[in-house]
Amino acid sequence: MKISAQTFTIGKLAKNAGVGVETVRYYQRRGLLAEPPAVAGYRRYDAIHLERLSFIRRAQGVGFTLEEIGELLTLNDTRDHRLARSLASEKIQSIEARIEQLGKVADALRHLVRECECGGQDMPCPIIRMALAS
């Protein structure tokens, strides 16, 4: 992203990042986004704030929690690429484990659907029976 001298109100910053103003404030409270000092009663955000806010959204989009995003931002500020790679690798392993688990769930549901299709009208529905059992 190209850094420019353009500044934004919190509303314009939020709009350009595709989030609500309350989301910006929430990230500030969490320490993920710096709050600029007020000048003449207004806070002016710059392109660096927009870049950081956009990073937060992208990182959330690939599955990082806000806590993990905070770690990544700290690592970026210190340029610790090795640790950032390590965190990303751990996230990949976590995602792959979830994919495997979801695959098992999908297989189990496919099996129940086949059982439901093969069962007669006078037999209990295996899908409902499974749901009641849990």
N, C-alpha and C positions, 0 to 999 in steps of 0.2 A: 504494500500500500504506500502510495506517495505521501510524504508528510508535507503539509502546507502550513501557511501562517493563518489560515482561516480559523475562526473561533465560533463556538456554538453555545447557545443557552442549553440548559439541561433538556428542555423539550426538543430542540433541534438535534441534540446529540442522540437522544433516545430514538427519535424518528429515523435518523440516518442509520442507526444500528438495528432498527427493526424491533425495538423493545419499548416497554412503557417506562415512564418517568420513575415509577415506584421500583421498577427493576434496577434502574441505575442507582437509586438511593439504597436499595438492598445490597447491591454489590459494594457500595461505599461502606455501609455498616459492616460488611463481612471483611473489609480490608482488601478487596480485590481491585478496587478502582479508587484512585486518589481523588479527593475533593479539593478543587482549586480554591484559593482564597477569594473572598468577595472583593470586587473592585467597584466602587460607586454603588454598592448594594446588589451587585449581580456577580454570579459566578460564571466565568467563561471557560468553556472546555475547548481543547484543541484537538488536532488530528491524532495526537498520541493517545488521548483518552478514547477516541473513536476506534483506533487500532486495537487497543487493549480490550475494549468492550466487544469488538468483533471477534477477537481471539477467544474470549470467554464463551461466547455463543457457539463458535465452531468446536471448541473443546467439549462443551456440553453435548453437542450434536454427535460426537463420536464416543460418548459414554463416560467422560470424566465427571466426577462429582465436583462440587464447588471447592471442597477441601483439597482435592487433588489438583484442581486448577490453580488454587492458591500456591501450592507447592511448585507447580510448573512455572508460574509467574516469578516466584522467588528465584528459581533456578535460572530462568532467562535473565533476570536482573544480574545474577552473579556469573552467568555464562557457563554454568555447570552442565555441559552437554552430556557427559557420561551418565550422570544421575537422571537427567531428563529421559535419555534413552531407556534407562532401566525402568523408570516409572511407566513409560509407554509400553515396554515389553510386558510388564506385569499386567497392564490393562488389556493387552492383546490376549494373554493367557486367560484372564478372567472372562473376556468376551467369548473366546473359543469354548470355554467350559460351559458358559450359558447357552451357546449355540448347541452344544452336544446335549445338554439337559433338555432344551426345547425340542430337539429332534426326537428324543425319547418320549416326550409328552405327545408330540404329533403322531408318532408310531402307535402309542397306546390308544389315542383317539381314533386313528384309522381302523384299528382292530375293533373298537367298540362300534364304529359305524358299520363295518362289515357284519358284525354279529347282529346289529339292529336290522340290517337289510335282509338277513337270512332267517331271522326269527319269525314265527307266526304271530298273527294278531292276538292269539290267546296267551302268548308268553309275555312276561314282564320285559319292558324295554331295558336293555343292558346299559344304555347311557344314563337313564334315570336311576337305575339300580346302583350304578357306580357312584353317582352324585349323592345318593342317600346314604351310602356306606361311609362316606368321609365325614 
